[in-house]
Amino acid sequence: MTSTFPDISISTERLVLRPLDTDDVPALTAMMNDEQVAAWTDTPQPFTERAAHTWITESAPAERAAGTGLDLAVTEFLTQRLVGLIRLTKANWHIRSTELSYIIAPWARGEGYASEAALATAQWLFGDQKFERVELRTAADNTASQQVAQKIGCISEGVLRGACIAHVRAEDGRWSDVRTDFIVWSLLPEDIEGADGPLADTGGFTTYPDWN
């Protein structure tokens, strides 16, 4: 049985999730420099185009080849504009589980893109990849991320106390670390059975035979 993620494109009513491409460097750089992204992720600040290029051409392909994760660009179907990112990390191919996270560009927030992309990815994992568990971890104060987890049907399993490092910008512009809690969520196949997911009226999945 395979222990790596395939090259994949996932289509929903409004979105296409696909492998990151070097054409995404400017948009990815701008998105990762957003203040909310900097606050809730461990992205180095400032995030440079060189860092984006290295991520796309080296880090992401290496993680996929090793079987540990998968990064997918979330793009608008009509405009092909990069609206966000879905990340799968800590993949365990024995118990068929992985951790899912999402980032949405500031201009695209409030449109339901995060939940649409996350649910489509979970459906693909459960259906095509035969995974049995998807885990999400949200910072205790990140209510927007928690709302996405709830919207796609995740179950809150508990709190990891003091397990998350968030970031706060001081008046002089420098970032400092603030320790907070992680809320752990899980999604199992039965949690979304019968859901009107974003793949219901689309073409579903497309594989890329040659990516990076």
Secondary structure, 3 states (H helix, E strand, C coil): CCCCCCCEEEECCCEEEEECCHHHHHHHHHHHCCHHHHHHCCCCCCCCHHHHHHHHHHHHHHHHHHCCCEEEEEEECCCCCEEEEEEEEEEECCCCEEEEEEEECHHHCCCCHHHHHHHHHHHHHHHCCCCCEEEEEEECCCHHHHHHHHHCCCEEEEEEEEEEEEEEECCCCCEEEEEEEEEEEEECHHHCCCCCCCCCCCCCEEECCCCC
